[in-house]
Structure formats: structure tokens, C-alpha cells
Amino acid sequence: MDIFLSTFLKIFFIMSPFFVITVFLTVTKESSLAIRQKLAIKVTLSVIVMSLVLLFFGGNIFAIFGITLDAFRIGAGALLFLTAIQLVNGSNEDTKTDNNNALDSAVVPLALPVTVGPGTIGILLVMGADYKNTTELIIGSSALVLAVIAIGFMLYSSSFFEKIISQQGLTVLSKVTGIFVAAISAQIMFTGIKNFLGL
């Protein structure tokens, strides 16, 4: 249960749902509700597939490139920290598309790199390598899928969030999420440095 909850919360925050919704609303600014909902489903499915591939085959990727787990922890934590800075600064690209091209943005940029950014990729690889047995991997992957579905539901209901919270409110939530992501990235880097130095 601890693995499930910690994985769910970690993935949910690392994928920065409020930042993702902000970008999603920008991309679909000229789109109808039906297009937004269809796009949300495509993004969710794309993120689930990419995330599971990274989680299950992370160890093989480490072996191929000869990368140690602690070295990757340090690198992934650094990348994640850059994502946190971007969230706090509110820096996002103007990716608005018209109604006809909105669905084409499901994989790029919405799934990759907005939802599954460099920091998220690194964390998923580290998590996959950290699991000690099949049971932990199944529990972790289940939590991962549930976290992505939760974010997908938020995207599906983005019009509702836009009305209730407003664009300004989403921006504030994105900044708060950035602070949590920064803390997670710092912990990951400290763990990697501690293990690397044998402390």
C-alpha cells in the first residue's frame, strides 16, 4: 500500500497536472468541447503507453548505456529541478493550434514533452530500476496508470476547471506544484549523491 500511494502521489506531482492543464487549455483555446474531450483521451492513452515502457524497460536501458542508478538519480533530479523552475516562473510556450490541428498535438507536444518531460522520463527509469520484485513492479505500474488516468480526467474536465478556477487560478496552482516538484527533485539528487559517495 505504501508503494502504491507513494508512487501515485510522486507521479501525479511530477507530471505537474496544473501546468499540463494550462498548456492543454492554450492548445485547445479555439477547440470545441468534443474536440477537447477526444484530445484528452488520446493524450491519456499516449502517456500511459510511454510511461509503462519506460517503467518496465528502464533496467535494460541502464544496462545498454552502462549507466549506474545513482548517476541517473543525480541527472534526473537535476532535470526535474529545471522543470520545477519552469513551473514556478510560469514559463510555457505559446502552443495554440486551430480546431482542425488540435488532435494532432496529442502525442507532441501534450503527451511528450509537456506531460512526460525529461524529468518524468528520468524518474520513471529510476523507479523501474528500484523495484526489487514483480509484485512491487505490478503495484507501482498500477499506481502509475491510476495517476495518469487522474490527470487524464482533469484534462477531460478542463473546461469545468477553466470556469471554476480560471486561468489565473491554474497558473497559481502550477507554481505551487513547482515547489513540490523542486522538493522531490532535491530528495532524488541527495539520495544519488549520498549513495555515490557511500555516506
N, C-alpha and C positions, 0 to 999 in steps of 0.2 A: 504493500500500500504506500509506503514511503517513497519507493522508486516511482510509482505511478504518479503520485501527487507532485513530487519534486520535478519530474520530467515534464508534466503538464504545465506547471507554472513557469518553468525555465523556458520552454519552447514558446509559450504564449507571450512572455515578455520580450524574449529575444527577437521574435518576429515583428515586434512593435506594431500591434494591431491598429492603434490610433493613427500612427503615421501611415500605415497601409491604407486605412480608410480615407485619410486626407488625400493621398495620391489617387486612389480609386475614384473619389468624387471629382477630382480635377480631370482625370482621363475621361470620365463619363458625363462631364458637365452638360453636353448637348444631347445626351442619350435619353431614351425613354426608360420607364421603369422596367419594362420587359427586357430590354437590352441589358440593363444593369444587372438584373437577376440572372440572366443567362450567362453573362460575363463572370459573375461571382461564382457560379457553379464550375465553369471552366477553369478559373484561377484556382479554386479549391482542389479540384482533381489533379491539376498540374503540380501544385505544391506537395500534395500527398505522395505522388509518384516520385518526384525528385528527392523529397526528404527520406523516404524509405530506402531508396537506392543508396543514398549517402550513409544512412544509418547501418544498413546491412553489409555494405561492401567497404566500409571505412577502413577496416583492418587490412584488407587486400591492397587498398590504395597506399596505406602506410608501407606495406612490405615492398611494393613495386618501386616506390621512390626512396626507400631507405630512410624514412623519417621516424624519429622517436616520438613517442606520445607526449612527453614533456615539452619537446621543442615545438610541437604543433599546438600545445596548450598556450604557450607564450605567444606564438604567431596569431592564433585565432583570437586570443584575448585582446591583442593589440588592434586587430581589425574590428573586433566588436566594439572596442572603445571609440574608434573613429566613427562607427555608426551611431554610438551614443552622442557624440559631439554634434553630429549632423542633426539628430533629433532635437537636442536642446537648442541648437541655433535656428531650428526651423528651416533648414535648407533642403528644399526639394525642387526638382526640375519641373519646368512647365511642360507637362506631357499631354496636354489636352488634345483629343482627337475628335473627329466628327462621328456622327451616329453610324455611318457605314463602316468605319475602320475600327470602332471601339472593340469589337470581338477579336480582332487580330492582335490586340495588345494583351490577351490573356496570359500567354507564356512570357513574352517580353514586351514591356518591362514589368508587368504586375506580379507575375509569379517569380521571375528572375530578372533583375536583382532586387526589386522592391521588397517582396515578401521573404524570399530566400536570398539574402545578401551574402557577401563574403564572410561576415561574422557568423551568420547562421550556418553556413556550409562548414566552417571550421568546428563549430560546437557540435554539430551532428556527427562529424567524423570522430571527434574526441569521445562523445557519448558511446558510439558504436564500439569503439576500442575498449572502453571502460567496462562494459558489461562482461561479467565473468562466466555466465552460462546462458543456455537457451531460454530459461524461464525469465531471467532479467531482461533479455532482449525482447521477448514477447510482450512483457509488461511495459517496457519502455516504448516499444513501437506502437502499442495500443494507446498509450498516453499521448504520443506524438500525433497520431491520427486524430484523436479527440481534440487536441489543441488546435490543429489545423481546421477541423470542422467548425470549432467555435469561432475562429477568425473568419471562416467562410460564411457562417451565419451572420456575422456582423457586416460583412460585405453585402450579403443578400438583403440585409435590412438597412443598408447605408442611407437610403432616402429618409427612413424614420430617424436615424441618428442625426442626419443633417437638419431635420426640422426641430428635434428636441434639444440637441446640444449646440447646434450652429457651427459654422466653420471655425469661428474663433475659439469655441469651446474644445473642438477637436484638436486644434493647434496646441492649446494649453495641456491637454491630456497627453499629446505626443511628447511634449517637453518633460512632463512628469515621468513618462515611460522611459525617456532617455536617461534619467537619473538612475532608475533601477537597472537599466542595461549597463550603465557605466559601472555600477557596483558589482554586477555579475562578471563583467569582463575583468575587473581588478582581481576578484577572487580566483578566476581561472588562471590569470597570469602569475599571481602569487603562488598558487599550487604548483605550476610548472617550474618556476624559479626555485622553489623550496626543494622539490624532488630532484631537479637538475644539479643543485649544489649539495644534495644529500643532507639537508638540515633536518 
